[in-house]
Amino acid sequence: MSSIEEMYEQMGICSSVHKFGKQIEAKLAKRFLEIDERAEYNQMKVILAMQKNRVSEACFHYASGYGYDDLGRDTLEKVYADVFHTEAALVRPQITCGTHALALALSANLRPGDELVSVAGKPYDTLEEVIGIRPSKGSLAEYGITYSQVDLLEDGSFDFENISHAITEKTKMVTIQRSKGYQTRPSFSVDQIGAAIAFVKRIKPDVICMVDNCYGEFVETIEPSDVGADLVVGSLIKNPGGGLAPIGGYIAGKEELIENCGYRLTSPGLGREVGASLGVMQSFYQGLFLAPSVTASALKGAIFAANIYESLGYAVVPNGRESRHDIIQAVELKVPEAVIAFCRGIQAAAPVDSYVTPEPWAMPGYDSDVIMAAGAFVQGSSIELSADGPMKPPYAVYFQGGLTWPHAKLGILMSLEYLVRAKLVTL
């Protein structure tokens, strides 16, 4: 039987890279134990919600057509509502991605003349066209919905003074993006989000507070809906799908707001009553069941990456010691060649399409070329091992995912291997 060192050698990892990784990993045992304890708590939370709502084998049956009385769909939405401690939830394969889920929540609950305010600065790139920051057909701006934003302070915290000035009589909804997106600011903790929501509600109690929860689910033991968020929104091919959901998104929150989302998703008069699950329910349930442990694996990979690259002198966000609030790890690699090499290493570690060479390209919804590495079982699934970044200064790459810790570890070591081969890093 081959030793573990020989297995890494067969994978293409040289001995110096493997040894360097072992030294970093040895220092992380306490951090990893804390992650496992949070995963255990969140696992119990998911199981309790499934048991409370009497999830049964019948919930996995195929439903087609209009989808009236789809037991699996309706039960799953009750499970999500209990996991997130909300009045209701909308969890559907008809929601195609995280951007779609956010666009749905916004368009369902804003009307012409209303104002949307982002208190976390510029939103993720793909939302710019949804809002109309960059003109696009069907944007909120085309429907007479205005937008303003309050940039974060230099340290990445909320600018409460300017938030107080930004909330006006027209303000209908405030949005907070939990994760950093393609920025190098810190991601927000649930407690930080709760403080911002409480501040906004003191100014205008009836304002809707929506949190883009992508990449943050199950990282902590509480969610933004536990600290006052009226809506929390995310994608099932990120954390809550556990790597098994083949498509889908969720919106959890107040009953009236979720009802509005149902009518926007399907049709006025029909709402949540239609929309067949089309055989994906077992994957949705099983993915949610696995999500706490899968998220824990991705977190370990992110922390490992932070410590690897920080020790080599690169700026990383968050740093190797900070508490974690999402699964994304940003590494400022300084030059475009390093971003490309990093992503090619991640691709080379994939179980799917490992032989493919990632190249920067003009991806829809972004204002610069983007390179993406994702050899995934589900196309575009960023809870699976993946890395991407825009080809513009500061040439930061964003690493996330890993269905298992050993695979996340391999991906990071392979990214370093490719940087070493390109003579961009010397160990």
ABEGO torsion letter per residue (X at the ends): XBBAAAAAAAAGBBAAAAAAAAAAAAAAAAAAAAAAAAAAAAAAAAAAAAAAAGBBAAAABBBBEAGBGBAAAAAAAAAAAAAAGBABBBBBAABABAAAAAAAAAAAABBBGBBBBBAAEBBBAAAAAAAGABBBBGBAAAAGBBBBBBBBBAAGBBBAAAAAAABBAABABBBBBABAEBBABBBBBAAAAAAAAAAAAAABAABBBBBBABGABGABABBAAAAGBABBBBBAABAAAGGABABEBBBBEBAAAAAAAAAAABBBGAEAABGBAGGAAAAAAAAAAAAAAAAAAAAAAAAAAAAAAAAAGBBBOBBAABBBABABBBBBAGBAAAAAAAAAAAAAABABGAABBBBBBBBBGBABBBBBBBBBABBGBAABBBBBBBBBOAGBBBBBEEABAAAAAAAAAAAAAAAAAAGABBX
